[in-house]
Amino acid sequence: AQTVTQSQPEMSVQEAETVTLSCTYDTSENNYYLFWYKQPPSRQMILVIRQEAYKQQNATENRFSVNFQKAAKSFSLKISDSQLGDTAMYFCAFSFSGNTPLVFGKGTRLSVIA
Amino acid sequence: SAVISQKPSRDICQRGTSLTIQCQVDSQVTMMFWYRQQPGQSLTLIATANQGSEATYESGFVIDKFPISRPNLTFSTLTVSNMSPEDSSIYLCSVAGTGSTKNIQYFGAGTRLSVL
């Protein structure tokens, strides 16, 4: 079975600074997808960024980027120029496709401090 | 992407009663997923709902407690039956997008359930 581990229950960062959230996963398969979702207090799950395992290039979405290390099974999220609105729970997740369920890590609570 | 309307957004219920949560999607989708998020926890899959067949439940979840209907390709319901305070959670449905987003899952806004 696939597992996702987030080892940082809580983190904080000063506004405008950069922070990196860690995620490791375990699978014996070669093709899969990795995601970071954000859950603000409103509880809506919002997709931040995704990475296809077959792509070597790290995904980037504006201030958000990932460091995908397939051999190490590591998938960290870097948030640059942190903003107060980035305060939320961040979940790392794994799936084989859109038609298979997501496996989530336990989450990292990020607080951005003014 | 996919737009999901989930209702109700929240409810407070008495123990022993049942609540039905609805998810309506703006496009036809094959699979719908139902997750539970207990307070302060991550998301756990309850079941996968495929139109035209019985839902597939994860270990620890049973059909008598969480019956699911999937009458068509755009709609599903999850019922939480004979509720107890331990059922107090956020319940979320999700579906995959289409086209270039077919491998991304999108979520409804969630239903916050409190059982007294």
Boltz contact constraints between the chains, C-beta under 6 A:
constraints:
  - contact:
      token1: [A, 33]
      token2: [B, 103]
      max_distance: 6.0
  - contact:
      token1: [A, 43]
      token2: [B, 90]
      max_distance: 6.0
  - contact:
      token1: [A, 43]
      token2: [B, 110]
      max_distance: 6.0
  - contact:
      token1: [A, 44]
      token2: [B, 109]
      max_distance: 6.0
  - contact:
      token1: [A, 45]
      token2: [B, 107]
      max_distance: 6.0
  - contact:
      token1: [A, 97]
      token2: [B, 103]
      max_distance: 6.0
  - contact:
      token1: [A, 98]
      token2: [B, 96]
      max_distance: 6.0
  - contact:
      token1: [A, 98]
      token2: [B, 102]
      max_distance: 6.0
  - contact:
      token1: [A, 98]
      token2: [B, 103]
      max_distance: 6.0
  - contact:
      token1: [A, 99]
      token2: [B, 30]
      max_distance: 6.0
  - contact:
      token1: [A, 99]
      token2: [B, 31]
      max_distance: 6.0
  - contact:
      token1: [A, 99]
      token2: [B, 96]
      max_distance: 6.0
  - contact:
      token1: [A, 101]
      token2: [B, 33]
      max_distance: 6.0
  - contact:
      token1: [A, 101]
      token2: [B, 45]
      max_distance: 6.0
  - contact:
      token1: [A, 102]
      token2: [B, 105]
      max_distance: 6.0
  - contact:
      token1: [A, 104]
      token2: [B, 42]
      max_distance: 6.0
  - contact:
      token1: [A, 104]
      token2: [B, 43]
      max_distance: 6.0
  - contact:
      token1: [A, 106]
      token2: [B, 42]
      max_distance: 6.0
  - contact:
      token1: [A, 107]
      token2: [B, 42]
      max_distance: 6.0
